[in-house]
């Protein structure tokens, strides 16, 4: 029989031995627990030497974590982590038992929620920046009068507008985050991507504060109306607040 490695998805807080109703990374292998005391490594058999960082593989990894999360508190393990055999998995659980147990207890009763907010009308955003900034207004007046001909002038004003857009994003992000932080244990602010996005953040929320958080977010979204699109996802495993690395 071909030797198989153990693909390592996460660590769960449970004494229960389980086989999960979801396929593993290769699409067919079963996903099951390797147990030590009240900890369980969630693994599947793998004959692959390594897994590429493809969308398909990331999605397969993520789906397993989401399935496990339905019944157990978990710590995500870094994508692509494999052990040679069950004995190596047990060594990790034994050696780092206190560390894993403490982290699992901390994340018990908490959800990670992800929020992205994007402007829906960038032309309107740029108009607002232009109309409120005297330097840009002066440049446009000079351009209309034919007094701007230098390529460097055009580059400089373009950079200036981008700077003002960044400042506006920072202001709007702080406005949104300030109203939500009081209901969150932890906040992870990430880089925006694209001109329209001004909030890209993850929040770790106590489950008994979830309703308050959702209500506050709804109030903020109503203030923006149709000028911004709020993409709110969760609950999800605490990817952005802890990730287990195994040598």
N, C-alpha and C positions, 0 to 999 in steps of 0.2 A: 504494500500500500504506500502511496506517495506521502512523504512527510509533509505535514501542514503546520504553518505558523498560526499564531493567534492574533487576529486583528483586534485592537483594543479601542473601544468606543468611549467608555466612561466608567466611573466608579459610582455605585449606588449604595444607599444606606438601607440594607435589608439582610436578614438571615435566610430569606427564602431563596431556594433554588428555582430558577425560572428559565423557560424557553419562550422567547417572544415571537409573536405572530407577525413577523416581518423578515424579509430576506436580508442577508448580509451584503457585504461590499460587492461580491461577485454576482449577486442577483438570485442565488439559489441556496447558499449555505445558511444554516440555522444560526440564530443569534441566541446566546445563552449566558448564564452567569457562572463565574468561578468564584466560590465563596470562601471567605475567611472571617470567622466570628460573625459580626453584624455588618461586614462590608462585602460587596460583590463587584467584581470586575465583569463588565458586559463585553463579550467577545464573540467572534465568529471564526471558523476555520478559514485559512487562506493559503493558497498555493502560490500566490503572486510574490515576487521578490520585493516589489514596492508598488504603490499606487500613485499615479500622476495627479496633479492638482487640477483635475478637470471638473467641469460643472456637474457631469454625471456622477463622478465619485464623491464630490462634496455633498451633493443632494442625497446620495445613498447613506453617507455618514450622518447627515443631519436628520434624516427620517428615522434612523434607529434611535438617536437621542430623544427625539420628540415622542416616540413610542414608549421608551423607558420612562420618560418624564410624566406620563399619564398616571403612573402608579408609585413612583419613587423620587426622592430627592437625589440629584446626581451632580457629579463634577465632570465636566467635559475633558476628555483626553485629546491632546493635539492630534489633528488629522494625520493619518499615515503611520501612526505608531503600531508596531507589531512586536510580539514576543516570540521566542523560539518555541516555547511549549508552556503547558499549564504550570509546571514547576517554577518557571521564571515569573509568571503572573503572581503566584502565591508569595514568592520572595518579595516582590514589590509591595503587596498588600501587608505583609508581615513587617517589613522594615519601616514603612511609612504609615503604619496604622494610626498612630496618634495624630499625625498631620492631617490625614484624610478625614478622620472622625471629627476633628475640630472644625474643618472647613464645611463638612456636610451639615453639622449642627448649626453653623452660622447661616447657611443658605436654606435651612428648613423654614417653610412658611413664607418664602420670598419668591417674587417673579421678576424676570427681566422683561422689560417692555422696550421696544425700539420705536423711535419717532424720527421721521424725516418731514420737513416742511419746505415747500417750493412755491415761489411766486408763479402765478398763472399768466401774468401779462408783463413781460420784461420791457416792452416798449413803454408802458406806463411807469415802470420803476425808473428807467433811464430818464424819462421826462421829468419825474419828480426830482431826481438828482440834479438835472440840468437847471430846472427852474428855481431850485433852492440854493444854488451855489453861484456867487457873483463872479468867480474866476471863469467858470464855464460859460456863463452868459456873456461875459466880456469877449471871450474868444470867439463865440458864435457871431457876435455883432461885428467883430473885425473880419471874420471870414466872409460874412455877407457883403462887407464893404470892399472886399478884395485885398485886404491888407495881410492875409496869411498865405504865404506861398512856400514856406520852408517845410521840407519833409520832416525835419527835426521837430518843428512846431507841432505837426500833426501827431507824431509819435509821443511827444511830451503830453499833449492834452489827452491822448488816448490812455496813457498810463495814469494820468491824474483821475480820469473818470473811473478807471478800474480800482484805483485806491479808494475813491469815494463809495464805490459799490461794496468793497470789502468792509469799509467802516459801517455802512448801512446794514450789511449782513450781521456784523458783530453786535450792533445795537438791537436788531430784531431778535437775534438768537438769545441775547441776555434777557430781553423782555419775556420771551416764551419760557426760557429755563427758570427764570426767577420765580414765576408763578407755580412751577411744578416741583422745584427742589425741596420745598417744605414737606412734601409727601413722599420723598424718596430717601432710601438709605444711602445710596451711592448714585452718582451721575458720571457718565463717561461721554464727554464731548469729543466728537470725531471731526475730521476734516470734511468740509463740504466738497461736492464735486459738481461741476457745471455752474453756469451763471445764476440759475434760478434757485438753487438750494441755499437756504440760510439756516436751517437747523438739521443736524445729523447727530443724534444723541441716543444713548441707552440709559435706562433708569432701572435701578434695583429697588423694588417696592415690596413692603410688607403686605401680605395678602389682606390683612384687615384694613389697610389704607388704600386698597385698589379702587374702591368705589369713589373715595374722595379724590384720588388722582385723576380718574376718568372724568369726574364732574368738572374739575378745574381745567382739564384739557379741553373739554367741550366748550366751556366759557371762553377760553382763549381763541379757539377755532371760530366761534361765532363773531368775535371781534374782527377777525380778518375777513369773514364772509367769503365771497367768491374770489378775493384777491390772492388767496393762497390755498394750496392743496396740502392737507395733512394726511400723511401715510403712517398709520399706527399699527404695529404688529406685536403680537404676544398673546399669552405668556410663552416664553421660550426658555431653553436652558441658559444658564448664566455665562454664555460664551465670552462676553466682554468684561467680565469681572473676575473670572478665574479660568485658567487652562492648565491642565496637568501635563507636565513633561516627564517622560519616562526614558531613562537611558537604555 
